[in-house]
Amino acid sequence: MTKNTRVVILTGAGISAESGIQTFRASDGLWENHRVEEVATPEGWAANPELVWSFYQQRRRQLLEVEPNPAHIALVDLENYLDNFLLITQNVDNLHGRAGSKQFIHMHGELEKLRCEQCNHVEIMMENEHLGEEFISCTQCEGRLRPHIVWFSESPLHLNEIDDALSQCDVFIAIGTSGNVTPASTFLNIAKFQGARTIGINLDPPANVYFFDEFLQGKAGEILPALVQKWTQ
Ligand SMILES: [Zn+2]
């Protein structure tokens, strides 16, 4: 890897889990003991907004208690070394930003932001007065705010920008995400199709491990710092 190598990173739940954040489990369809239909769909929000609001307020308050781990920090070092870098995360926590990453996309939204149901105004709201159980009104139009989270059946954010980066990258690295479900599998295919080297780092081997030119099994926080040091020497 040289400074000119164009690198796209995709991070998933595994990198957040190493900081103590539990996310949606595909194995049983539960997120912190709630069914996904209940807390991560527009229908769930319409049926019981109090429950959904309370669920995300807990997730938002949890951000104050967690810290970036060595994998987040290694990605900052890699970004600082490279001229052409994009980090795409499926995670909704703020750990990449807090670690110091700059070129990153939250394709599934961000816990620290809220969005107006009426005018779509999006704002970071992480002060104490924003983290209680009461609904909050929009600062622009007084509409009700909802979590700025991409729920199931809603469209991921910044897909054009992601597609542009993938179709021009030299190296694609998937970290803490099983490579066999979308979007990881789709991104992997796009990158591989146009000739990128593909690398996977995950606790469990993905079903499509053969799609990766290189697969490293283990904790990202243990594997990535040494790798980045090697790449950036
Ligand atoms: Zn509004």
Boltz pocket constraint, residues with backbone or C-beta under 6 A from the ligand:
constraints:
  - pocket:
      binder: B
      contacts: [[A, 116], [A, 117], [A, 118], [A, 119], [A, 120], [A, 121], [A, 138], [A, 139], [A, 140], [A, 141], [A, 142], [A, 143]]
      max_distance: 6.0
